[in-house]
Amino acid sequence: MRYLYILLGTFSLVMGIIGIFLPVLPTTPLLLLTAFCYYRGSERMYNWLMSHPRLGTYIRNLREHRVIPRKVKAYILTLLWASLLFCAYILHPIWLKCLMIAIAIGVTWHILSYKSE
């Protein structure tokens, strides 16, 4: 079971890092899943993740204080709206366009619900 947690944690870490650059993938839940899996599977990997200069700080701020830095919020929302508006522009059925806009509004609402630092 331990190796399964490590494998799942590593997969979610890779997907979370990709999600930093692709707004379609949810970075925050994937990094939290990574922390959970590493906590269950490997103390050494968990400690590495939590002491990582970028990812560890991000996870700790979110988990302990429910805070997303303003720069990160701006980056997330800019990429989110740019990609979803582009998708809505190229899609033909109106219901898909509406779905893309609804997703963008929902994710924006969720991100803005966190405190900023």
C-alpha positions as CSV (number, residue, x, y, z in Angstrom):
1,M,0.0,0.0,0.0
2,R,2.9,2.3,0.8
3,Y,4.3,2.1,-2.8
4,L,0.8,2.8,-4.2
5,Y,0.7,6.1,-2.1
6,I,4.1,7.0,-3.4
7,L,3.2,6.3,-7.0
8,L,-0.1,8.2,-6.7
9,G,1.7,11.1,-5.0
10,T,4.3,11.3,-7.7
11,F,1.7,11.2,-10.4
12,S,-0.3,14.0,-8.7
13,L,2.9,16.0,-8.2
14,V,3.7,15.8,-11.9
15,M,0.2,16.7,-12.9
16,G,0.2,19.6,-10.4
17,I,3.4,21.0,-11.8
18,I,1.9,20.8,-15.3
19,G,-1.2,22.5,-13.9
20,I,0.9,25.5,-13.0
21,F,1.3,26.2,-16.7
22,L,-2.0,24.8,-17.9
23,P,-5.0,26.3,-16.2
24,V,-7.2,23.4,-17.1
25,L,-5.5,21.2,-14.5
26,P,-6.2,22.2,-10.9
27,T,-2.8,22.7,-9.3
28,T,-3.9,23.2,-5.7
29,P,-5.9,20.0,-5.2
30,L,-3.2,18.0,-6.9
31,L,-0.5,19.4,-4.7
32,L,-2.7,18.7,-1.6
33,L,-3.2,15.2,-2.8
34,T,0.5,14.8,-3.3
35,A,1.1,15.9,0.3
36,F,-1.5,13.5,1.6
37,C,-0.1,10.6,-0.4
38,Y,3.5,11.3,0.6
39,Y,2.5,11.6,4.2
40,R,1.0,8.1,4.0
41,G,3.7,6.6,1.8
42,S,7.1,8.1,2.6
43,E,8.1,10.5,5.4
44,R,11.2,11.4,3.5
45,M,9.3,12.5,0.4
46,Y,6.7,14.3,2.5
47,N,9.5,16.3,4.2
48,W,11.1,17.0,0.9
49,L,7.8,18.3,-0.5
50,M,7.0,20.4,2.6
51,S,10.5,21.9,2.7
52,H,10.5,22.7,-1.1
53,P,11.0,26.5,-1.5
54,R,8.0,27.0,-3.8
55,L,5.7,24.0,-3.5
56,G,6.0,23.6,0.3
57,T,5.3,27.2,1.0
58,Y,2.3,27.1,-1.3
59,I,0.9,24.0,0.4
60,R,1.5,25.2,3.9
61,N,-0.1,28.6,3.3
62,L,-3.2,27.0,1.8
63,R,-3.5,24.2,4.3
64,E,-2.8,26.1,7.5
65,H,-4.0,29.6,6.7
66,R,-6.3,29.1,3.7
67,V,-4.3,31.9,1.9
68,I,-3.4,32.2,-1.8
69,P,-0.9,35.0,-2.6
70,R,-2.3,37.9,-4.8
71,K,0.3,37.2,-7.5
72,V,-0.8,33.6,-7.7
73,K,-4.5,34.5,-7.8
74,A,-3.8,37.0,-10.6
75,Y,-1.8,34.4,-12.6
76,I,-4.4,31.7,-12.1
77,L,-7.3,33.9,-13.1
78,T,-5.5,35.4,-16.1
79,L,-4.6,32.0,-17.5
80,L,-8.0,30.6,-16.7
81,W,-10.0,33.3,-18.4
82,A,-7.6,33.5,-21.4
83,S,-7.8,29.7,-22.1
84,L,-11.5,29.3,-21.4
85,L,-12.5,32.4,-23.5
86,F,-10.3,31.0,-26.3
87,C,-12.1,27.6,-26.0
88,A,-15.5,29.3,-25.9
89,Y,-14.6,31.3,-29.0
90,I,-13.6,28.2,-31.1
91,L,-16.4,26.0,-29.9
92,H,-19.5,26.0,-32.1
93,P,-22.5,24.8,-30.0
94,I,-23.8,27.6,-27.8
95,W,-24.3,25.3,-24.8
96,L,-20.5,24.5,-24.8
97,K,-19.7,28.2,-24.9
98,C,-22.0,28.7,-21.9
99,L,-20.5,25.8,-20.1
100,M,-17.0,27.2,-20.5
101,I,-18.1,30.6,-19.2
102,A,-20.0,28.9,-16.3
103,I,-16.9,26.9,-15.3
104,A,-14.7,30.1,-15.5
105,I,-17.1,31.9,-13.2
106,G,-17.3,29.0,-10.7
107,V,-13.5,28.6,-10.5
108,T,-13.1,32.4,-10.2
109,W,-15.6,32.5,-7.4
110,H,-13.8,29.7,-5.6
111,I,-10.3,31.2,-6.0
112,L,-11.5,34.6,-4.8
113,S,-13.0,33.1,-1.7
114,Y,-9.6,32.5,-0.3
115,K,-7.8,35.2,1.6
116,S,-4.8,37.0,0.0
117,E,-1.5,37.7,1.5
